[in-house]
């Protein structure tokens, strides 16, 4: 069995031996096939290969958003990752940790951190009420769980 090792930087870019992986098909495959081993490591199996990923903090980094805005209100959000892998935002899974915003992806199996550009896109739709952060969607206010204080 061959083994390959990849590094994932803060912005969700994937590198192998110092070179960034740019092929969208390969990047989407990695994110769709990603698993977590019992010891917490990230692994993609592909035929006779073990592809190991060492992330800065998570392999899933939201690089940008595709928001749907109607009448000036946020109606829905599609998350965009490396290789243009996309999935809808589940606002019920939002949480902060150490000043960073996270959400659940891949049907709750993984945690994704919002990158710098995605946070800039989402910022106009965040509010604070009584010290508690929330995402404002057309269908309601979604509280953001906080493990550490965050400033909006």
Protein Blocks (a to p, Z undefined) as FASTA:
>chain_A
ZZddddddfkopaceehiacfbfklmmmmmmmpccdfkopacddehjaccddddfkbmbd
cfbdcdddeehiafbdcdddehhiacdddfklgcceehiacddeehhlaccdddfklmmm
mmmmgcceehiacdddfkbccddddfbdcdZZ
